[in-house]
């Protein structure tokens, strides 16, 4: 739980942006360059790239919606109650994304993807939380 809560806070501060005027959907900054860099590192074929991109983007949108539904707001530190509320749904969302990816990526690529995700989380933790 010690690692999960900062990761949830981090996800909230990195991805969520307030809903734009007249649009109920949250504005999401999807780093497509990071997705492409990951595709390169995983040595994906063009067919795999075309299949993986929407899976990852849908997973990001789903997790942003979970955070929004729990009341997370950009620039505001979430409460412990909010973080606990989203922990389970965020894990399920990540598991669904990984399950979908397992139908497209081979075992080695999936293992490398898991390492990439952990690297991204670590970099984000360092950026947002320093040496806590």
C-alpha positions as CSV (number, residue, x, y, z in Angstrom):
1,X,0.0,0.0,0.0
2,X,2.9,2.3,0.6
3,X,3.8,2.3,-3.1
4,X,0.3,2.2,-4.4
5,X,-1.0,5.4,-2.8
6,X,1.8,7.6,-4.2
7,X,1.4,6.0,-7.6
8,X,-2.4,6.8,-7.5
9,X,-1.6,10.4,-6.5
10,X,0.9,10.6,-9.2
11,X,-1.5,9.3,-11.8
12,X,-4.0,11.9,-10.7
13,X,-1.5,14.8,-11.0
14,X,0.0,13.6,-14.2
15,X,-3.0,12.8,-16.3
16,X,-6.2,14.5,-15.2
17,X,-7.1,17.9,-16.4
18,X,-10.3,19.6,-15.7
19,X,-13.3,19.1,-18.0
20,X,-13.3,21.7,-20.7
21,X,-16.3,24.1,-20.9
22,X,-19.3,22.4,-22.5
23,X,-17.6,19.0,-22.6
24,X,-18.2,16.4,-19.9
25,X,-15.1,14.4,-21.0
26,X,-11.9,15.2,-19.2
27,X,-9.1,16.7,-21.3
28,X,-6.4,14.1,-21.5
29,X,-2.8,14.6,-22.4
30,X,-1.8,11.2,-23.9
31,X,1.9,11.1,-24.6
32,X,1.8,9.5,-28.0
33,X,5.6,9.9,-28.3
34,X,6.1,7.7,-25.2
35,X,3.8,5.1,-26.8
36,X,5.8,5.2,-30.0
37,X,9.1,5.0,-28.0
38,X,7.7,2.0,-26.2
39,X,6.7,0.4,-29.5
40,X,10.3,0.8,-30.7
41,X,11.7,-0.7,-27.5
42,X,9.4,-3.6,-27.8
43,X,10.3,-4.2,-31.5
44,X,6.6,-4.2,-32.5
45,X,5.5,-4.9,-36.0
46,X,3.3,-2.3,-37.7
47,X,0.3,-4.5,-37.1
48,X,1.1,-4.7,-33.4
49,X,1.5,-0.9,-33.2
50,X,-1.9,-0.4,-34.8
51,X,-3.5,-2.8,-32.3
52,X,-1.6,-1.6,-29.1
53,X,-2.1,2.1,-29.5
54,X,-5.9,2.1,-29.0
55,X,-5.6,-0.4,-26.1
56,X,-3.2,1.8,-24.2
57,X,-5.1,5.0,-25.0
58,X,-8.4,3.4,-23.9
59,X,-6.8,2.3,-20.6
60,X,-5.5,5.8,-20.0
61,X,-8.9,7.3,-20.6
62,X,-10.6,4.7,-18.4
63,X,-8.2,5.4,-15.5
64,X,-8.6,9.2,-15.9
65,X,-12.4,8.7,-15.7
66,X,-12.0,6.6,-12.5
67,X,-10.0,9.5,-11.0
68,X,-12.5,12.1,-12.2
69,X,-15.4,10.1,-10.7
70,X,-13.6,9.9,-7.4
71,X,-13.3,13.7,-7.3
72,X,-9.6,14.1,-8.2
73,X,-8.8,17.6,-9.5
74,X,-5.7,18.9,-11.1
75,X,-3.6,21.0,-8.7
76,X,-5.3,19.7,-5.6
77,X,-3.9,17.0,-3.4
78,X,-6.3,14.1,-3.2
79,X,-7.5,12.9,0.1
80,X,-6.6,9.5,1.5
81,X,-10.2,8.5,1.1
82,X,-10.1,9.3,-2.6
83,X,-6.9,7.4,-3.1
84,X,-8.2,4.3,-1.3
85,X,-11.5,4.6,-3.3
86,X,-9.6,4.4,-6.7
87,X,-7.0,1.9,-5.8
88,X,-9.1,-1.2,-6.7
89,X,-10.6,0.2,-9.9
90,X,-7.2,1.4,-11.1
91,X,-5.7,-2.0,-10.5
92,X,-8.6,-3.6,-12.4
93,X,-8.2,-1.2,-15.3
94,X,-4.4,-1.9,-15.5
95,X,-5.1,-5.6,-15.4
96,X,-7.7,-5.3,-18.2
97,X,-5.2,-3.3,-20.3
98,X,-2.5,-5.9,-19.8
99,X,-4.9,-8.7,-20.6
100,X,-5.8,-7.0,-23.9
101,X,-2.1,-6.4,-24.6
102,X,-1.4,-10.1,-24.0
103,X,-3.5,-10.9,-27.0
104,X,-1.3,-8.7,-29.2
105,X,2.2,-9.0,-27.7
106,X,4.3,-12.1,-27.3
107,X,5.6,-13.1,-23.8
108,X,8.9,-11.3,-24.2
109,X,7.3,-8.1,-25.3
110,X,4.8,-8.3,-22.5
111,X,7.6,-8.7,-20.0
112,X,9.4,-5.7,-21.5
113,X,6.2,-3.7,-21.4
114,X,5.8,-4.4,-17.6
115,X,9.4,-3.2,-17.1
116,X,8.6,0.0,-19.1
117,X,5.6,0.7,-17.0
118,X,7.6,0.3,-13.8
119,X,10.3,2.6,-15.3
120,X,7.7,5.3,-16.2
121,X,6.2,5.1,-12.7
122,X,9.6,5.4,-11.0
123,X,10.5,8.4,-13.2
124,X,7.2,10.0,-12.4
125,X,7.6,9.4,-8.7
126,X,11.0,11.0,-8.7
127,X,9.7,14.0,-10.7
128,X,6.8,14.6,-8.4
129,X,7.9,13.3,-5.0
130,X,11.7,13.6,-5.1
131,X,13.4,11.5,-2.4
132,X,10.4,10.9,-0.2
